[in-house]
Amino acid sequence: MNATTARAAIQLENIIFATDFSPAAAAALPFAGSIARQFGANLFAVHARTPENYALPATEVWPIYNEQLEKETASLKTELQENYSSIPAEIITVEGGVITVIEAIAKEKNADLIVLGTNGRRGIGKFFLGSVAEEVLRKASCPVLTVGPQVNAGNSRDSVFRKILFATDFAEGAPSVATYAAALAGEHQARLSLLHVIDHPKTGDLVQPRELESAALDHLNSLVPRETGLLFDPKAIVVHGDPAEKILEVAEKEGADLILLGVRKAKGYLRATHLPAAVAHQVISRAACPVLTVRS
């Protein structure tokens, strides 16, 4: 793919910001707003009135719930008007299950990106209304930007990603995700680092570590051709150790402000292109920067 084609691959016209009006969601809003501003995209703040609410005693609790919802919606509207007035923004509240609502609105609006926040409890098993975020990551057909509990929202004011780290295990689909990473780096004029973590050696392995490193570096360098027209040549990094730990370690060392992971569906749950599946969960819940997951 040439530079012109690669750049054209990143066209964000419609962004879904999934919110439950929690502090975790509030931390993700600046990223959603800043990205929408940069790309001139429409921003849809989506809130689902979940079925669980139907079990509440209508005469006592519903008026309080509805009043609180009105206050939170008004507050979000004010924030959008004050901080993101240049962005076409809309607040959408729909009754129904969260996953169903997000999927429906994303499909209706032809979403190019979903942004959500997490409080990071139990990896990502308990965040954004329980396991909702994990379901979004697993089912979303478009990229998902997750803002974890360790992310400083103050870094999002311009949300121009200057240093992007793409971690891969060379699974099927890695080249397409690498192309997306390169296009995103080109859009932001960012430095792109490509990381492969060689897991702990297994008993009986015949290939020497240096041979593995050399092969991995060659593979990384082949994922993003030098002629893509990026402002900076991509940097290939190969390290040994636990994948999640090393991704986080390298992200900190390189000063990454975005980690990009390719994901695919495997036996009904989220799986990162870095194995095992828990890697994506650990990285999202512990990263100091947002994590962008792109389906391969």
C-alpha positions as a Markdown table, in Angstrom:
| # | Residue | x | y | z |
|---|---|---|---|---|
| 1 | Met | 0.0 | 0.0 | 0.0 |
| 2 | Asn | 1.5 | 3.4 | -1.0 |
| 3 | Ala | 1.5 | 6.4 | 1.3 |
| 4 | Thr | -1.5 | 8.0 | -0.4 |
| 5 | Thr | -3.6 | 4.9 | 0.1 |
| 6 | Ala | -2.4 | 4.4 | 3.6 |
| 7 | Arg | -3.3 | 7.9 | 4.6 |
| 8 | Ala | -6.8 | 7.5 | 3.1 |
| 9 | Ala | -7.4 | 4.4 | 5.3 |
| 10 | Ile | -8.0 | 6.6 | 8.3 |
| 11 | Gln | -11.2 | 8.4 | 7.7 |
| 12 | Leu | -13.1 | 9.0 | 10.9 |
| 13 | Glu | -16.5 | 10.5 | 10.1 |
| 14 | Asn | -18.7 | 9.1 | 12.9 |
| 15 | Ile | -17.5 | 8.5 | 16.5 |
| 16 | Ile | -19.5 | 6.8 | 19.2 |
| 17 | Phe | -18.7 | 7.8 | 22.8 |
| 18 | Ala | -20.4 | 5.3 | 25.0 |
| 19 | Thr | -21.2 | 6.7 | 28.4 |
| 20 | Asp | -22.9 | 5.7 | 31.7 |
| 21 | Phe | -22.1 | 9.1 | 33.2 |
| 22 | Ser | -19.5 | 7.5 | 35.5 |
| 23 | Pro | -16.1 | 9.0 | 36.2 |
| 24 | Ala | -14.5 | 6.4 | 33.9 |
| 25 | Ala | -16.7 | 7.6 | 31.0 |
| 26 | Ala | -15.9 | 11.2 | 31.9 |
| 27 | Ala | -12.2 | 10.5 | 31.6 |
| 28 | Ala | -12.8 | 9.1 | 28.1 |
| 29 | Leu | -14.8 | 12.1 | 26.8 |
| 30 | Pro | -11.8 | 14.4 | 26.2 |
| 31 | Phe | -10.2 | 11.8 | 23.9 |
| 32 | Ala | -13.4 | 11.3 | 22.0 |
| 33 | Gly | -13.9 | 15.0 | 21.6 |
| 34 | Ser | -10.4 | 15.8 | 20.6 |
| 35 | Ile | -10.3 | 13.0 | 18.0 |
| 36 | Ala | -13.6 | 14.1 | 16.6 |
| 37 | Arg | -12.3 | 17.7 | 16.4 |
| 38 | Gln | -9.1 | 16.6 | 14.6 |
| 39 | Phe | -10.9 | 14.5 | 12.0 |
| 40 | Gly | -13.9 | 16.8 | 11.6 |
| 41 | Ala | -16.1 | 13.8 | 12.7 |
| 42 | Asn | -19.6 | 13.7 | 14.1 |
| 43 | Leu | -19.7 | 12.7 | 17.8 |
| 44 | Phe | -22.5 | 10.7 | 19.2 |
| 45 | Ala | -22.7 | 10.3 | 23.0 |
| 46 | Val | -24.7 | 7.2 | 23.6 |
| 47 | His | -26.3 | 6.2 | 26.9 |
| 48 | Ala | -28.5 | 3.1 | 27.3 |
| 49 | Arg | -31.2 | 2.9 | 29.9 |
| 50 | Thr | -30.7 | -0.7 | 30.8 |
| 51 | Pro | -33.4 | -3.3 | 31.3 |
| 52 | Glu | -32.3 | -3.6 | 35.0 |
| 53 | Asn | -33.9 | -0.3 | 35.6 |
| 54 | Tyr | -37.3 | -1.7 | 34.8 |
| 55 | Ala | -37.2 | -3.7 | 38.0 |
| 56 | Leu | -37.1 | -0.6 | 40.2 |
| 57 | Pro | -40.2 | 0.4 | 42.1 |
| 58 | Ala | -41.7 | 2.9 | 39.7 |
| 59 | Thr | -43.5 | 5.0 | 42.2 |
| 60 | Glu | -40.4 | 5.6 | 44.4 |
| 61 | Val | -37.3 | 5.2 | 42.4 |
| 62 | Trp | -38.1 | 6.0 | 38.8 |
| 63 | Pro | -38.8 | 9.7 | 39.4 |
| 64 | Ile | -35.4 | 10.0 | 41.1 |
| 65 | Tyr | -33.7 | 8.0 | 38.4 |
| 66 | Asn | -35.3 | 10.1 | 35.6 |
| 67 | Glu | -34.4 | 13.3 | 37.4 |
| 68 | Gln | -30.8 | 12.2 | 37.8 |
| 69 | Leu | -30.6 | 11.2 | 34.1 |
| 70 | Glu | -31.9 | 14.6 | 33.1 |
| 71 | Lys | -29.2 | 16.3 | 35.2 |
| 72 | Glu | -26.4 | 14.1 | 33.8 |
| 73 | Thr | -27.6 | 14.6 | 30.2 |
| 74 | Ala | -27.8 | 18.4 | 30.7 |
| 75 | Ser | -24.4 | 18.4 | 32.2 |
| 76 | Leu | -22.9 | 16.5 | 29.3 |
| 77 | Lys | -24.7 | 18.8 | 26.9 |
| 78 | Thr | -23.2 | 21.8 | 28.6 |
| 79 | Glu | -19.7 | 20.3 | 28.5 |
| 80 | Leu | -20.0 | 19.5 | 24.8 |
| 81 | Gln | -21.2 | 23.0 | 24.0 |
| 82 | Glu | -18.4 | 24.6 | 26.1 |
| 83 | Asn | -15.5 | 22.5 | 25.1 |
| 84 | Tyr | -16.4 | 21.0 | 21.7 |
| 85 | Ser | -18.6 | 23.6 | 20.1 |
| 86 | Ser | -16.9 | 23.1 | 16.8 |
| 87 | Ile | -17.9 | 19.4 | 16.7 |
| 88 | Pro | -21.3 | 18.2 | 15.4 |
| 89 | Ala | -22.4 | 16.4 | 18.6 |
| 90 | Glu | -25.5 | 14.6 | 19.6 |
| 91 | Ile | -26.6 | 12.9 | 22.8 |
| 92 | Ile | -28.6 | 9.7 | 22.3 |
| 93 | Thr | -30.4 | 8.0 | 25.1 |
| 94 | Val | -32.1 | 4.7 | 24.2 |
| 95 | Glu | -33.9 | 2.2 | 26.4 |
| 96 | Gly | -32.5 | -1.3 | 26.1 |
| 97 | Gly | -29.5 | -3.4 | 26.9 |
| 98 | Val | -26.2 | -1.6 | 26.7 |
| 99 | Ile | -24.6 | -3.9 | 24.1 |
| 100 | Thr | -27.7 | -3.9 | 22.0 |
| 101 | Val | -28.0 | -0.2 | 22.0 |
| 102 | Ile | -24.3 | 0.5 | 21.3 |
| 103 | Glu | -24.3 | -2.0 | 18.4 |
| 104 | Ala | -27.5 | -0.6 | 17.0 |
| 105 | Ile | -26.4 | 3.0 | 17.1 |
| 106 | Ala | -22.9 | 2.1 | 15.8 |
| 107 | Lys | -24.6 | 0.4 | 12.8 |
| 108 | Glu | -27.1 | 3.1 | 12.3 |
| 109 | Lys | -24.4 | 5.9 | 12.3 |
| 110 | Asn | -21.9 | 3.8 | 10.4 |
| 111 | Ala | -19.4 | 4.3 | 13.2 |
| 112 | Asp | -15.7 | 4.4 | 12.5 |
| 113 | Leu | -14.6 | 4.4 | 16.1 |
| 114 | Ile | -16.1 | 3.6 | 19.5 |
| 115 | Val | -14.6 | 5.4 | 22.6 |
| 116 | Leu | -15.3 | 4.2 | 26.1 |
| 117 | Gly | -13.7 | 4.3 | 29.6 |
| 118 | Thr | -12.9 | 1.7 | 32.2 |
| 119 | Asn | -12.3 | 1.6 | 35.9 |
| 120 | Gly | -10.1 | -1.4 | 35.5 |
| 121 | Arg | -11.5 | -3.7 | 38.1 |
| 122 | Arg | -10.5 | -7.3 | 37.6 |
| 123 | Gly | -8.7 | -6.6 | 34.4 |
| 124 | Ile | -11.5 | -5.5 | 32.1 |
| 125 | Gly | -14.0 | -8.0 | 33.4 |
| 126 | Lys | -15.7 | -5.3 | 35.5 |
| 127 | Phe | -15.8 | -2.0 | 33.9 |
| 128 | Phe | -18.2 | 0.2 | 32.0 |
| 129 | Leu | -21.4 | -1.2 | 33.6 |
| 130 | Gly | -19.9 | -4.6 | 34.4 |
| 131 | Ser | -18.6 | -6.6 | 31.5 |
| 132 | Val | -20.1 | -4.3 | 28.8 |
| 133 | Ala | -16.8 | -3.0 | 27.6 |
| 134 | Glu | -15.3 | -6.4 | 27.1 |
| 135 | Glu | -18.4 | -7.3 | 25.0 |
| 136 | Val | -17.9 | -4.1 | 23.0 |
| 137 | Leu | -14.3 | -5.0 | 22.3 |
| 138 | Arg | -15.3 | -8.5 | 21.3 |
| 139 | Lys | -18.2 | -7.6 | 19.0 |
| 140 | Ala | -17.4 | -4.2 | 17.6 |
| 141 | Ser | -16.7 | -4.2 | 13.9 |
| 142 | Cys | -14.9 | -0.9 | 14.0 |
| 143 | Pro | -11.8 | 0.1 | 16.1 |
| 144 | Val | -12.4 | 0.7 | 19.8 |
| 145 | Leu | -10.4 | 3.2 | 21.9 |
| 146 | Thr | -10.4 | 2.3 | 25.6 |
| 147 | Val | -9.3 | 4.7 | 28.2 |
| 148 | Gly | -8.1 | 2.9 | 31.3 |
| 149 | Pro | -7.9 | 4.0 | 34.9 |
| 150 | Gln | -4.2 | 4.8 | 34.7 |
| 151 | Val | -4.6 | 7.3 | 31.8 |
| 152 | Asn | -4.2 | 11.0 | 32.6 |
| 153 | Ala | -7.2 | 12.6 | 30.8 |
| 154 | Gly | -5.2 | 15.9 | 30.9 |
| 155 | Asn | -3.0 | 14.5 | 28.2 |
| 156 | Ser | -6.0 | 14.4 | 25.8 |
| 157 | Arg | -6.6 | 18.0 | 25.3 |
| 158 | Asp | -5.2 | 17.9 | 21.8 |
| 159 | Ser | -5.2 | 14.2 | 21.5 |
| 160 | Val | -2.7 | 14.2 | 18.7 |
| 161 | Phe | -0.9 | 10.9 | 19.2 |
| 162 | Arg | 2.9 | 11.6 | 18.8 |
| 163 | Lys | 4.2 | 8.1 | 19.7 |
| 164 | Ile | 2.3 | 5.0 | 18.8 |
| 165 | Leu | 3.3 | 1.5 | 19.8 |
| 166 | Phe | 1.9 | -1.4 | 17.8 |
| 167 | Ala | 2.3 | -4.8 | 19.5 |
| 168 | Thr | 2.0 | -7.9 | 17.5 |
| 169 | Asp | 2.7 | -11.7 | 17.6 |
| 170 | Phe | 2.5 | -11.9 | 13.8 |
| 171 | Ala | -0.8 | -13.7 | 13.8 |
| 172 | Glu | -3.0 | -13.8 | 10.7 |
| 173 | Gly | -4.3 | -10.3 | 10.1 |
| 174 | Ala | -1.2 | -8.6 | 11.6 |
| 175 | Pro | -0.2 | -6.9 | 8.2 |
| 176 | Ser | -3.6 | -5.2 | 7.9 |
| 177 | Val | -3.5 | -3.9 | 11.4 |
| 178 | Ala | 0.1 | -2.7 | 10.8 |
| 179 | Thr | -1.1 | -0.9 | 7.8 |
| 180 | Tyr | -3.8 | 0.8 | 10.0 |
| 181 | Ala | -1.1 | 1.7 | 12.5 |
| 182 | Ala | 1.1 | 3.3 | 9.8 |
| 183 | Ala | -1.9 | 5.2 | 8.4 |
| 184 | Leu | -2.7 | 6.5 | 11.9 |
| 185 | Ala | 0.9 | 7.5 | 12.5 |
| 186 | Gly | 0.9 | 9.3 | 9.2 |
| 187 | Glu | -2.3 | 11.2 | 10.1 |
| 188 | His | -0.7 | 12.3 | 13.4 |
| 189 | Gln | 2.8 | 12.7 | 12.0 |
| 190 | Ala | 3.7 | 10.3 | 14.8 |
| 191 | Arg | 6.7 | 8.1 | 15.6 |
| 192 | Leu | 5.6 | 4.5 | 15.1 |
| 193 | Ser | 7.2 | 1.6 | 17.1 |
| 194 | Leu | 6.5 | -2.0 | 16.2 |
| 195 | Leu | 6.9 | -4.5 | 19.1 |
| 196 | His | 7.2 | -8.2 | 19.2 |
| 197 | Val | 7.6 | -10.0 | 22.5 |
| 198 | Ile | 9.2 | -13.4 | 22.4 |
| 199 | Asp | 7.6 | -15.3 | 25.2 |
| 200 | His | 9.6 | -17.4 | 27.7 |
| 201 | Pro | 11.3 | -20.3 | 26.0 |
| 202 | Lys | 9.7 | -23.7 | 26.2 |
| 203 | Thr | 11.6 | -26.9 | 27.2 |
| 204 | Gly | 13.0 | -28.5 | 24.1 |
| 205 | Asp | 13.1 | -25.3 | 21.9 |
| 206 | Leu | 15.8 | -25.8 | 19.3 |
| 207 | Val | 16.0 | -22.3 | 17.9 |
| 208 | Gln | 18.4 | -20.0 | 19.6 |
| 209 | Pro | 17.2 | -16.6 | 21.1 |
| 210 | Arg | 19.4 | -14.6 | 18.7 |
| 211 | Glu | 17.9 | -16.4 | 15.7 |
| 212 | Leu | 14.4 | -15.7 | 17.0 |
| 213 | Glu | 15.3 | -12.0 | 17.5 |
| 214 | Ser | 16.7 | -11.7 | 14.0 |
| 215 | Ala | 13.7 | -13.3 | 12.4 |
| 216 | Ala | 11.3 | -11.2 | 14.4 |
| 217 | Leu | 13.1 | -7.9 | 13.5 |
| 218 | Asp | 13.0 | -8.8 | 9.8 |
| 219 | His | 9.3 | -9.6 | 10.1 |
| 220 | Leu | 8.5 | -6.3 | 11.9 |
| 221 | Asn | 10.4 | -4.3 | 9.3 |
| 222 | Ser | 8.5 | -6.0 | 6.5 |
| 223 | Leu | 5.1 | -5.1 | 8.0 |
| 224 | Val | 5.6 | -1.3 | 7.3 |
| 225 | Pro | 7.6 | -0.6 | 4.1 |
| 226 | Arg | 10.0 | 2.3 | 4.4 |
| 227 | Glu | 8.4 | 4.0 | 1.4 |
| 228 | Thr | 5.1 | 4.6 | 3.1 |
| 229 | Gly | 6.0 | 8.2 | 3.4 |
| 230 | Leu | 5.9 | 8.4 | 7.2 |
| 231 | Leu | 7.6 | 11.4 | 8.7 |
| 232 | Phe | 9.8 | 9.1 | 10.8 |
| 233 | Asp | 11.0 | 5.6 | 9.9 |
| 234 | Pro | 9.2 | 2.9 | 12.0 |
| 235 | Lys | 11.2 | 1.5 | 14.9 |
| 236 | Ala | 11.3 | -2.3 | 15.3 |
| 237 | Ile | 11.7 | -3.6 | 18.9 |
| 238 | Val | 12.0 | -7.2 | 19.9 |
| 239 | Val | 12.2 | -8.2 | 23.6 |
| 240 | His | 11.9 | -11.4 | 25.7 |
| 241 | Gly | 9.5 | -12.0 | 28.5 |
| 242 | Asp | 5.8 | -11.9 | 29.5 |
| 243 | Pro | 3.9 | -10.2 | 26.7 |
| 244 | Ala | 1.6 | -7.9 | 28.8 |
| 245 | Glu | 4.5 | -6.9 | 31.1 |
| 246 | Lys | 6.8 | -6.1 | 28.2 |
| 247 | Ile | 4.2 | -4.2 | 26.2 |
| 248 | Leu | 3.6 | -2.0 | 29.2 |
| 249 | Glu | 7.3 | -1.7 | 29.9 |
| 250 | Val | 8.2 | -0.7 | 26.3 |
| 251 | Ala | 5.2 | 1.7 | 26.1 |
| 252 | Glu | 6.6 | 3.5 | 29.2 |
| 253 | Lys | 10.2 | 3.5 | 27.9 |
| 254 | Glu | 9.2 | 4.8 | 24.5 |
| 255 | Gly | 6.8 | 7.4 | 25.9 |
| 256 | Ala | 3.9 | 6.0 | 23.9 |
| 257 | Asp | 0.7 | 8.0 | 24.1 |
| 258 | Leu | -1.2 | 5.2 | 22.2 |
| 259 | Ile | -0.9 | 1.4 | 22.3 |
| 260 | Leu | -2.4 | -0.4 | 19.3 |
| 261 | Leu | -3.4 | -4.1 | 19.5 |
| 262 | Gly | -5.0 | -6.2 | 16.8 |
| 263 | Val | -7.9 | -8.3 | 18.1 |
| 264 | Arg | -9.8 | -11.2 | 16.7 |
| 265 | Lys | -12.7 | -13.3 | 18.0 |
| 266 | Ala | -11.8 | -16.7 | 19.3 |
| 267 | Lys | -14.3 | -19.2 | 20.8 |
| 268 | Gly | -16.6 | -16.4 | 21.8 |
| 269 | Tyr | -14.2 | -14.1 | 23.7 |
| 270 | Leu | -11.8 | -11.3 | 23.0 |
| 271 | Arg | -8.4 | -12.4 | 21.9 |
| 272 | Ala | -5.4 | -10.2 | 21.2 |
| 273 | Thr | -2.9 | -10.9 | 18.5 |
| 274 | His | -0.6 | -11.3 | 21.4 |
| 275 | Leu | -1.4 | -14.5 | 23.2 |
| 276 | Pro | -2.9 | -15.3 | 25.6 |
| 277 | Ala | -6.3 | -13.5 | 25.6 |
| 278 | Ala | -5.6 | -12.0 | 29.0 |
| 279 | Val | -2.8 | -9.8 | 27.5 |
| 280 | Ala | -5.3 | -7.3 | 26.0 |
| 281 | His | -7.1 | -7.1 | 29.4 |
| 282 | Gln | -3.9 | -6.5 | 31.4 |
| 283 | Val | -2.7 | -3.9 | 29.0 |
| 284 | Ile | -5.9 | -2.0 | 28.9 |
| 285 | Ser | -6.4 | -1.9 | 32.7 |
| 286 | Arg | -2.8 | -0.9 | 33.4 |
| 287 | Ala | -1.6 | 1.3 | 30.5 |
| 288 | Ala | -0.8 | 4.9 | 31.1 |
| 289 | Cys | -2.2 | 5.7 | 27.7 |
| 290 | Pro | -5.3 | 4.8 | 25.7 |
| 291 | Val | -5.4 | 1.4 | 24.0 |
| 292 | Leu | -6.8 | 1.1 | 20.5 |
| 293 | Thr | -8.0 | -2.3 | 19.4 |
| 294 | Val | -8.4 | -3.0 | 15.7 |
| 295 | Arg | -10.1 | -6.1 | 14.4 |
| 296 | Ser | -7.9 | -8.1 | 12.1 |
